Each structure stands twice: as structure tokens, then as C-alpha cells.
Amino acid sequence: MTDSIFINGTRINAGQRETIELPLGTLYTHTPLSMPVHVICGQKPGPRLFVSAAIHGDELNGVEIIRRLLKDKAIKRLRGILVAIPVVNVHGLLHQSRYLPDRRDLNRSFPGSEKGSLAGRVAHIFIEQIVKQCTHGIDLHTGAIHRSNLPQIRANLDDEETARLAHAFGVPVLLNSNIRDGSLREASAELGLPMLLYEAGEALRFDEVSIRAGVCGIKNVMRELDMLPPSRKPRKPTEPYIARSSNWIRASDSGVFRTVVPLGAHVEKGKLLGVISDPFGETEYEILSNCEGIIIGKNNLPLVNEGDALFHLARFREVADVAEEIDTFQDDYYVELIDTPLI
């Protein structure tokens, strides 16, 4: 609990709002490059929450989520400190690439090193200047290029505080996800900082439902942390379900892929998910579900090679209940799209 924060030599005190540029060196054109960090310090002390996006430079939904969050009227009543980083991987964003120029994955490079690779240096700056100054974190992601993810939270649900915030976020699917070596989640966990990872949508694309659900989810977490007052028009709470396990169903052959089930679909074991054929349709191979579950991720590219990931299938104890909750969740946001203009 504090009423000020110190980032890159600048102290932001209660009631102040500042944009700080974290220097990232220069491009080979000698153009200076920096990571923009927007800090809002509430009038009253409270938790310090960082919200980050575009750790993978082609994942754009989170950039828009943070833009809308910073414009939200509720932020004027903030308690504590919000640290918003809309673009962590600035190099990747410039090149519309998931990776840094050296082809390293920034989310496999934490906690980084002051004198290491480019990815290691960016990771080190982020840990030292952002993560170590905060008490909680939310990192925003999408599926990879040509892949869409159903809005979901991935987190260490064995940790009581993290699980509490994951349930508060308000999406139907929670994955008790293993921590990847070198990830921001791993580095944050080692520092004792509870962190959520929000996955929704596809790289290089805006998905309006995913964006609106992300803004709403972050505000829900902030209310759970007592950083924002209760909503005057509370949304019907979404009942989250924890996936027992998940797996990718892969292409058995190369060819032209046609999917027959949408994202979020409830599928039985043996159900037809899609078909792979040659361009003339002379040979066809059916892709069948290997278990009952919910489609939480899918490939959008019709051209596939043998072994390509096609469907991400999550297993639940109450599959029918999860499917019903997902339908309600999606219907609510689609109705909102019709009734309210873009922010």
C-alpha cells in the first residue's frame, strides 16, 4: 500500500498522471526507441497493478484494451496505482512480428540481463522498472498468427490470491496453466507477485468481443482489489469453470482445411471438427475430436501441413454447463455491440 511510485528516475505522487518513456536504445538508423509507460496514481493508497500488452509484438487486442481502460471514467476514482504498458515489445510491433529482431521470444527471456541479448535487456528493464514496483499484474495476449483463442484466463490457480482474481475477471474458462521457463509469469511468481494472463482473439487483428471482455475483466479485478468502487450497473457475473486439462488436435495430413465447428463449441468424443482435402477434393481426411470438451482455440488458415495445430480442446467436469455459460457470455457481448457504439 503506497501513494507514490518511482519509475526510471521519476516519482509519481498521489493524484498525478504521467507518461514515462523507458529507453530501449536506438534502432540501426540511430533513431531512439522507448517503451511508453502510463502511470495513474490515485488520491488514496492501495495496490499497485501493472497491465501490459504486446509482449509479442503482433498481439494487438491488448493495446486497444489498455487504450480504452485509460479513457474509462471509472479510473478517475482510482485507489492505489495503475501502471499501463500498451506496448512492451516495441521492436516487434514496428515489424508486426511476434519476436524481437534477433528472433527471440521476449516471453521466454525473463527475468533478463542488463548485458544480455536484446530480448534479455528488454526483459530486464521491464522487471526492474515495472514488475518490482507493483503488487499485482495482468498480461494481455492473443492467439498466434492465424489462430484465435476464446477469451480465457491462464494462471496459477493453486495460489489463493491468484485464483481469487482469476474468478473475479469474469470469463467462463480458466486454465490452471503450467508456468513456462523464461516467461513473465515465472519471473513474477518468483517475486511473489500474483499475475493473470488474459488470452483472447488472434494476432494482428482486433476482435471487439475480446477487447470489451478484456476491459471489463480488468475493471472487475480492480474492483476485487478495492482499487475501483463498485459498478453502478453491474454485469451479471460469469460463472468461471476450471479446465482439468487441454490438448491440441493436429492435422493428420497436409492440404486444404475446412472447419465445421466454431470457437467455443461443445464437442463430443468422435465428433467431426473439420476436413482436410487436396485442392480438387479427390481425397479427404476427417478431423475428429479425441474427447469431449470445449474448443478454446482454433486455426483460421485453410492451408495446413501435417502436424499443424488445428483445435485447442479443453476438458471440464461440467462440459455442458461450461458450454451454456460460454453461449451466455458471447450473447451478452454481441448484444452490447449492437446497443453501444465503439469507445
C-alpha positions as CSV (number, residue, x, y, z in Angstrom):
1,M,0.0,0.0,0.0
2,T,1.6,3.3,-1.1
3,D,0.6,6.6,-2.5
4,S,3.6,7.1,-4.9
5,I,5.8,5.1,-7.2
6,F,9.3,5.6,-8.6
7,I,9.9,4.6,-12.2
8,N,13.0,5.4,-14.3
9,G,14.1,8.3,-12.1
10,T,10.6,9.9,-11.9
11,R,8.4,9.8,-8.8
12,I,4.7,9.9,-9.4
13,N,2.7,11.0,-6.3
14,A,-0.9,10.8,-5.3
15,G,-3.3,12.4,-7.7
16,Q,-0.7,12.6,-10.5
17,R,-0.9,11.1,-14.0
18,E,2.3,10.7,-16.1
19,T,3.6,9.1,-19.2
20,I,7.2,7.8,-18.8
21,E,9.5,6.7,-21.6
22,L,11.7,3.7,-20.7
23,P,14.7,3.9,-23.1
24,L,15.4,0.8,-25.2
25,G,18.5,2.0,-27.0
26,T,18.4,3.0,-30.7
27,L,17.5,1.4,-34.0
28,Y,20.2,0.9,-36.6
29,T,19.1,4.2,-38.1
30,H,20.2,5.9,-34.8
31,T,16.6,6.6,-34.0
32,P,15.9,6.4,-30.2
33,L,13.4,3.8,-29.1
34,S,11.5,3.8,-25.9
35,M,8.8,1.8,-24.1
36,P,5.8,4.1,-23.1
37,V,4.5,3.6,-19.6
38,H,1.4,5.4,-18.4
39,V,1.1,5.8,-14.6
40,I,-2.0,6.9,-12.8
41,C,-1.6,7.4,-9.1
42,G,-4.9,7.6,-7.1
43,Q,-5.6,10.0,-4.3
44,K,-5.8,7.2,-1.8
45,P,-3.2,4.4,-1.2
46,G,-3.9,0.9,-2.5
47,P,-2.4,-1.9,-4.6
48,R,-0.1,-1.2,-7.5
49,L,-1.3,-3.1,-10.6
50,F,0.5,-3.3,-13.9
51,V,-1.4,-4.1,-17.1
52,S,0.9,-5.0,-20.0
53,A,0.3,-5.8,-23.7
54,A,2.2,-6.7,-26.9
55,I,5.0,-8.7,-25.2
56,H,4.5,-10.4,-28.5
57,G,4.6,-7.5,-31.0
58,D,1.8,-8.8,-33.2
59,E,-0.8,-9.2,-30.4
60,L,-2.8,-6.1,-30.8
61,N,-6.0,-6.7,-28.8
62,G,-4.3,-5.8,-25.6
63,V,-3.0,-2.4,-27.0
64,E,-6.6,-1.4,-27.6
65,I,-7.8,-2.8,-24.3
66,I,-5.3,-0.6,-22.5
67,R,-6.2,2.5,-24.6
68,R,-9.9,2.1,-23.6
69,L,-9.1,1.4,-20.0
70,L,-7.1,4.6,-19.7
71,K,-10.1,6.5,-21.1
72,D,-12.6,4.9,-18.8
73,K,-14.4,7.3,-16.4
74,A,-14.1,4.9,-13.5
75,I,-10.3,5.4,-13.5
76,K,-10.9,8.9,-12.1
77,R,-11.9,7.2,-8.8
78,L,-8.8,5.1,-8.6
79,R,-7.4,3.9,-5.3
80,G,-3.8,2.8,-5.5
81,I,-1.7,2.9,-8.6
82,L,-2.3,1.7,-12.2
83,V,0.8,1.2,-14.4
84,A,-0.2,0.6,-18.0
85,I,2.2,-0.6,-20.7
86,P,0.4,-0.9,-24.0
87,V,3.4,-2.0,-26.0
88,V,6.2,-3.9,-24.3
89,N,7.8,-5.3,-27.4
90,V,8.2,-2.1,-29.4
91,H,10.6,-3.7,-31.8
92,G,8.1,-6.4,-32.6
93,L,5.2,-4.0,-33.0
94,L,7.2,-2.0,-35.6
95,H,7.8,-5.1,-37.7
96,Q,4.3,-6.6,-37.0
97,S,6.2,-9.6,-35.6
98,R,5.8,-11.8,-32.6
99,Y,9.5,-11.7,-32.0
100,L,12.3,-9.3,-31.5
101,P,14.7,-8.6,-34.4
102,D,17.1,-11.3,-33.2
103,R,14.1,-13.8,-33.5
104,R,14.0,-14.3,-29.7
105,D,10.7,-14.6,-27.9
106,L,10.5,-11.9,-25.2
107,N,8.2,-14.1,-23.1
108,R,10.9,-16.7,-22.9
109,S,13.6,-14.2,-21.8
110,F,12.6,-13.1,-18.3
111,P,14.0,-12.0,-15.9
112,G,16.6,-11.0,-18.4
113,S,20.0,-9.4,-18.0
114,E,21.4,-5.9,-18.2
115,K,24.2,-7.0,-20.6
116,G,22.5,-10.0,-22.3
117,S,20.7,-10.3,-25.7
118,L,18.3,-7.6,-26.9
119,A,15.4,-9.7,-25.5
120,G,17.2,-10.2,-22.2
121,R,17.8,-6.4,-21.9
122,V,14.2,-5.5,-22.6
123,A,13.0,-8.2,-20.1
124,H,15.5,-6.8,-17.5
125,I,14.2,-3.3,-17.9
126,F,10.6,-4.4,-17.6
127,I,11.3,-6.5,-14.4
128,E,13.3,-3.8,-12.7
129,Q,11.2,-0.7,-13.6
130,I,7.7,-2.2,-13.7
131,V,7.2,-5.6,-12.0
132,K,9.3,-4.9,-8.9
133,Q,7.4,-1.7,-8.3
134,C,4.0,-3.4,-8.4
135,T,1.9,-5.8,-6.2
136,H,-0.2,-7.4,-8.9
137,G,-0.1,-7.9,-12.7
138,I,-2.3,-8.6,-15.7
139,D,-0.6,-9.5,-19.0
140,L,-2.7,-9.4,-22.2
141,H,-2.2,-11.8,-25.1
142,T,-3.9,-13.2,-28.2
143,G,-3.5,-16.4,-30.2
144,A,-0.6,-16.7,-32.6
145,I,-0.9,-15.5,-36.2
146,H,-3.9,-17.3,-38.0
147,R,-5.1,-18.7,-34.6
148,S,-8.0,-17.5,-32.5
149,N,-8.4,-18.0,-28.8
150,L,-11.7,-18.0,-26.8
151,P,-11.5,-15.3,-24.0
152,Q,-9.8,-17.2,-21.2
153,I,-7.6,-16.6,-18.1
154,R,-4.4,-18.6,-17.7
155,A,-2.9,-18.5,-14.2
156,N,-1.5,-20.5,-11.3
157,L,-4.9,-21.3,-9.7
158,D,-3.2,-23.2,-6.8
159,D,-2.2,-19.8,-5.4
160,E,-5.2,-18.5,-3.4
161,E,-4.8,-14.8,-4.3
162,T,-4.3,-15.5,-8.0
163,A,-7.3,-17.8,-8.1
164,R,-9.4,-15.1,-6.4
165,L,-8.5,-12.6,-9.1
166,A,-8.9,-15.1,-11.9
167,H,-12.5,-15.8,-10.8
168,A,-13.2,-12.1,-10.5
169,F,-12.0,-11.4,-14.0
170,G,-15.3,-12.7,-15.4
171,V,-14.6,-15.1,-18.3
172,P,-16.1,-18.6,-18.5
173,V,-12.8,-20.5,-19.0
174,L,-9.9,-20.7,-16.5
175,L,-6.8,-22.7,-17.3
176,N,-4.6,-23.8,-14.4
177,S,-1.7,-23.3,-16.7
178,N,1.9,-24.5,-16.2
179,I,4.4,-21.8,-15.9
180,R,6.8,-21.6,-18.9
181,D,10.5,-21.2,-18.3
182,G,11.6,-17.6,-19.0
183,S,8.0,-16.3,-19.0
184,L,6.8,-13.1,-17.4
185,R,4.5,-15.2,-15.2
186,E,7.5,-17.3,-13.9
187,A,9.5,-14.1,-13.1
188,S,6.6,-12.6,-11.4
189,A,5.9,-15.7,-9.4
190,E,9.5,-15.8,-8.2
191,L,9.0,-12.2,-6.9
192,G,5.8,-13.3,-5.1
193,L,3.6,-11.2,-7.4
194,P,0.1,-12.7,-8.3
195,M,-0.4,-12.4,-12.1
196,L,-3.1,-13.2,-14.6
197,L,-2.6,-13.9,-18.3
198,Y,-5.6,-13.0,-20.5
199,E,-5.8,-14.8,-23.8
200,A,-8.4,-13.7,-26.4
201,G,-8.6,-13.3,-30.2
202,E,-6.0,-13.5,-33.0
203,A,-2.6,-11.8,-33.7
204,L,-2.7,-8.8,-36.0
205,R,-6.5,-8.5,-35.7
206,F,-8.9,-6.6,-33.4
207,D,-11.7,-8.7,-32.0
208,E,-14.4,-6.5,-30.5
209,V,-15.8,-9.1,-28.1
210,S,-12.4,-10.0,-26.8
211,I,-11.5,-6.3,-26.3
212,R,-14.7,-5.4,-24.5
213,A,-14.4,-8.5,-22.3
214,G,-10.8,-7.6,-21.5
215,V,-11.6,-4.0,-20.4
216,C,-14.5,-5.3,-18.3
217,G,-12.3,-8.1,-16.8
218,I,-9.5,-5.7,-15.8
219,K,-12.0,-3.4,-14.1
220,N,-13.5,-6.4,-12.3
221,V,-10.1,-7.3,-10.9
222,M,-9.5,-3.7,-9.9
223,R,-12.9,-3.8,-8.0
224,E,-11.9,-7.1,-6.3
225,L,-8.7,-5.3,-5.2
226,D,-10.7,-2.3,-4.0
227,M,-8.9,-0.1,-6.5
228,L,-12.3,0.9,-8.1
229,P,-15.7,1.5,-6.5
230,P,-18.5,-1.0,-7.2
231,S,-20.2,-0.6,-10.6
232,R,-23.4,1.3,-10.7
233,K,-24.7,-1.1,-13.5
234,P,-23.1,-4.4,-12.5
235,R,-23.0,-7.0,-15.3
236,K,-24.5,-10.4,-14.4
237,P,-21.5,-12.3,-13.1
238,T,-20.0,-15.0,-15.3
239,E,-19.5,-18.4,-13.6
240,P,-16.0,-19.5,-14.4
241,Y,-15.0,-23.1,-14.9
242,I,-11.5,-24.5,-14.4
243,A,-10.3,-26.8,-17.2
244,R,-8.9,-30.1,-16.0
245,S,-6.6,-30.4,-19.0
246,S,-6.2,-29.3,-22.6
247,N,-4.6,-30.6,-25.8
248,W,-4.1,-29.6,-29.4
249,I,-5.7,-31.7,-32.1
250,R,-3.3,-31.7,-35.1
251,A,-3.5,-32.2,-38.8
252,S,-3.1,-35.8,-39.9
253,D,-2.3,-34.8,-43.4
254,S,-1.4,-31.7,-45.5
255,G,-4.0,-30.0,-47.6
256,V,-6.9,-27.5,-47.7
257,F,-8.5,-27.4,-44.3
258,R,-12.3,-26.7,-43.7
259,T,-13.6,-26.3,-40.2
260,V,-17.1,-27.2,-39.3
261,V,-17.2,-26.2,-35.6
262,P,-16.8,-22.6,-34.2
263,L,-14.7,-21.3,-31.3
264,G,-16.4,-22.1,-28.0
265,A,-18.2,-25.2,-29.4
266,H,-19.1,-28.1,-27.1
267,V,-17.9,-31.3,-28.9
268,E,-18.4,-35.0,-28.0
269,K,-15.7,-37.6,-28.5
270,G,-15.6,-38.6,-32.1
271,K,-17.4,-35.5,-33.4
272,L,-16.4,-34.2,-36.8
273,L,-14.4,-31.0,-36.3
274,G,-13.1,-30.4,-39.9
275,V,-12.0,-31.9,-43.1
276,I,-8.6,-31.8,-44.9
277,S,-8.6,-32.4,-48.7
278,D,-6.5,-31.9,-51.7
279,P,-7.3,-28.8,-53.8
280,F,-9.6,-30.9,-56.1
281,G,-11.4,-32.7,-53.3
282,E,-10.4,-36.1,-54.6
283,T,-9.0,-37.2,-51.2
284,E,-10.4,-36.1,-47.9
285,Y,-9.4,-36.8,-44.3
286,E,-11.8,-36.2,-41.4
287,I,-10.5,-34.5,-38.2
288,L,-12.4,-36.0,-35.2
289,S,-12.4,-34.9,-31.6
290,N,-10.4,-37.3,-29.4
291,C,-12.5,-36.4,-26.2
292,E,-15.5,-34.4,-25.0
293,G,-14.6,-30.8,-24.4
294,I,-14.8,-27.1,-25.4
295,I,-12.9,-25.6,-28.4
296,I,-10.9,-22.8,-26.8
297,G,-8.5,-22.2,-29.7
298,K,-8.6,-22.9,-33.4
299,N,-6.6,-22.5,-36.6
300,N,-8.0,-20.0,-39.1
301,L,-5.7,-20.7,-42.0
302,P,-7.2,-23.0,-44.7
303,L,-3.7,-24.2,-45.8
304,V,-2.2,-26.7,-43.4
305,N,0.7,-29.1,-43.2
306,E,0.8,-32.4,-41.5
307,G,1.3,-31.9,-37.8
308,D,-0.1,-28.3,-37.7
309,A,-2.2,-27.5,-34.6
310,L,-5.9,-27.1,-35.6
311,F,-8.1,-27.1,-32.5
312,H,-7.2,-26.5,-28.8
313,L,-9.6,-28.6,-26.8
314,A,-10.2,-28.1,-23.1
315,R,-11.7,-30.8,-20.8
316,F,-14.1,-29.9,-18.0
317,R,-16.0,-31.9,-15.4
318,E,-19.2,-30.0,-16.3
319,V,-18.8,-29.6,-20.0
320,A,-22.5,-28.9,-20.7
321,D,-22.6,-26.2,-18.0
322,V,-19.4,-24.6,-19.4
323,A,-20.9,-24.5,-23.0
324,E,-24.0,-22.8,-21.7
325,E,-22.0,-20.2,-19.8
326,I,-19.9,-19.5,-22.9
327,D,-23.0,-19.1,-25.0
328,T,-24.4,-16.6,-22.5
329,F,-21.1,-14.8,-22.2
330,Q,-20.9,-14.4,-26.0
331,D,-24.5,-13.4,-26.4
332,D,-24.2,-10.7,-23.8
333,Y,-21.2,-9.1,-25.5
334,Y,-22.8,-9.4,-29.0
335,V,-25.9,-7.6,-27.7
336,E,-23.7,-5.0,-26.2
337,L,-22.0,-4.5,-29.6
338,I,-25.4,-3.8,-31.2
339,D,-26.6,-1.5,-28.4
340,T,-23.5,0.6,-27.7
341,P,-21.0,2.4,-30.0
342,L,-17.3,1.8,-30.1
343,I,-15.3,3.6,-27.4
